[in-house]
Amino acid sequence: MFWSRRGSLGIEGAKGSLWLLSLALLAAFLLLGRSAASASPLPIDRWGLRFFGHATRLAAAFTLTGYAGFLTTAIVVACAVAAFARSLAEAEAIVIAAQLISQAAVRLVKPSFGRARPAEWLFRQELDFSYPSGHAVTAVTFYGGWLALVVHGALPLPIKTVLCVALSLWIAGIGWSRIALGAHHLSDVLGGALLGGAFLSAELALFP
């Protein structure tokens, strides 16, 4: 079990802290979104332009891992793994459910901020609103959830280390790719990371 190494009081305290963190991240997401909706671009977005147009092939590869086709494949693989690792099945289901709910939430909140996408596009033009970045939400909610499972899993240390480094770079790479390809402002990605962090904190609190 995810929390098996802690005492019962420690478990409840940790889970309570995670719920508070989730609420704090959600509040930060809303505050940043309010600023992003009222002014485009923000000063931080002008700084983020330095990433635009660099290593676009690598950026496209990272971006593709945030689309539904790749994620569907990842979920199918996760379900197959769960069949062989029953102790993780419940936690895996929580990660998958959080991903689905988070993307539904992104679709619901984007119109309320109504922020336009950047003017220049380098890959697969998207026509919905810009804040928050759904890819950034996915990076933290979905891939961050798997990172948490790996950290607390029973894998040999060398394998665990490799997977943790790979997933951490993957999460960062997805966010970077959205700016490099001109799909989002930097503040959109930061907002997506905050919302994803809120979901990830809730996942950790719900893990058995």
NORGIHU-V285306 format. One record per residue. PSI is psi in degrees with one decimal (* if undefined). OMEGA is omega in degrees with one decimal (none if undefined). Layout:
BEGIN
psi	omega
PSI	OMEGA
PSI	OMEGA
END
This chain:
BEGIN
psi	omega
152.2	-174.7
-39.3	-174.7
17.2	-171.0
-20.0	-177.4
0.9	-177.5
155.6	172.4
167.0	-175.3
-40.1	179.1
-37.6	177.2
-37.1	178.9
-49.7	-177.3
-39.2	178.6
-42.3	179.1
-42.8	-179.3
-39.4	177.2
-41.1	178.3
-37.2	180.0
-38.8	177.3
-39.6	176.7
-41.0	177.6
-40.7	178.7
-44.1	179.3
-39.2	179.6
-41.9	178.7
-37.8	177.3
-42.1	178.3
-41.9	178.6
-38.5	176.9
-43.9	-178.9
-39.7	179.1
-44.0	177.9
-39.2	178.9
-36.8	177.7
-42.8	177.7
-41.8	-178.3
-34.1	-178.8
-26.8	-175.9
-17.6	-177.8
125.3	179.0
122.9	-0.5
162.4	171.8
162.4	177.4
-38.5	179.6
-27.5	178.5
-35.9	177.2
-36.5	175.0
-37.5	-178.5
-17.3	-179.9
-17.6	179.3
-18.7	179.0
-12.9	-173.5
133.8	172.9
6.1	-179.1
138.0	175.8
52.8	-171.9
-29.9	177.9
-43.2	176.3
-41.9	179.0
-41.5	178.8
-38.3	178.9
-44.2	177.1
-44.3	-177.9
-38.7	-179.2
-28.6	-179.7
-2.9	176.6
-0.9	179.4
162.6	-171.7
-38.0	-177.5
-48.8	179.8
-42.2	-178.1
-36.4	176.7
-43.7	176.9
-42.9	179.4
-38.6	179.7
-40.6	177.3
-44.0	177.5
-42.2	-179.8
-40.0	178.5
-36.7	177.4
-41.8	177.6
-40.5	-178.8
-31.1	179.6
-25.9	-179.7
-7.7	-179.9
74.0	-171.2
-29.2	-178.4
-20.6	179.7
-4.3	-172.1
-41.8	-178.1
-43.2	179.3
-40.2	177.7
-41.1	178.8
-36.7	178.7
-42.9	178.9
-45.1	-178.8
-44.4	179.4
-40.7	179.2
-39.0	178.1
-46.0	-179.0
-43.9	-179.5
-40.0	-178.3
-38.6	179.9
-32.3	172.7
-39.7	178.3
-40.1	178.5
-46.1	-179.9
-32.8	-179.0
-38.5	-172.8
-23.1	-177.1
-46.1	-179.9
-27.6	-178.9
-28.3	175.5
-34.1	172.9
32.1	-176.5
133.5	-179.5
151.9	175.7
160.9	172.5
157.3	-173.9
-31.0	-175.8
137.0	-178.3
141.9	176.8
-6.2	-175.9
126.5	171.2
82.6	-178.7
133.9	178.3
142.8	-168.2
-1.3	179.3
-176.5	-178.8
168.4	-167.4
-33.4	-175.7
127.0	-2.1
170.7	174.0
116.8	177.4
-33.3	177.2
-41.5	179.1
-38.1	175.8
-46.1	178.4
-43.2	-177.8
-45.3	-176.4
-44.1	-176.8
-50.7	-172.4
-59.5	-177.4
-31.9	174.3
-33.9	175.9
-42.1	177.3
-36.2	176.7
-42.6	178.2
-40.3	179.4
-39.0	178.6
-44.3	-178.8
-41.8	-176.3
4.3	-179.7
178.7	-176.5
24.7	-179.7
154.3	173.3
146.5	-173.4
-44.1	179.8
-41.4	179.2
-42.7	179.2
-42.4	-178.8
-45.8	179.6
-45.9	-178.8
-39.4	179.7
-43.2	178.7
-45.2	-178.6
-45.4	-179.1
-36.9	178.2
-44.4	177.3
-36.2	178.9
-46.4	179.6
-47.7	179.1
-38.6	-177.9
-37.5	178.6
-46.0	178.6
-46.3	178.4
-39.1	-175.1
-32.7	-177.6
-30.5	176.9
-42.0	-178.7
-31.6	-178.5
-1.9	179.0
17.4	-178.7
-24.9	-176.4
157.6	166.4
157.7	177.6
-39.7	-179.6
-27.7	174.3
-42.2	-179.6
-42.4	177.5
-41.7	177.2
-41.0	177.1
-38.2	177.6
-38.7	177.7
-45.8	178.9
-41.9	176.6
-38.8	177.3
-35.7	176.8
-42.9	178.0
-41.4	-179.9
-41.7	177.8
-40.1	177.7
-39.2	176.5
-50.4	-177.8
-37.5	178.6
-29.1	-177.7
-13.7	-179.4
141.1	-179.2
*	none
END
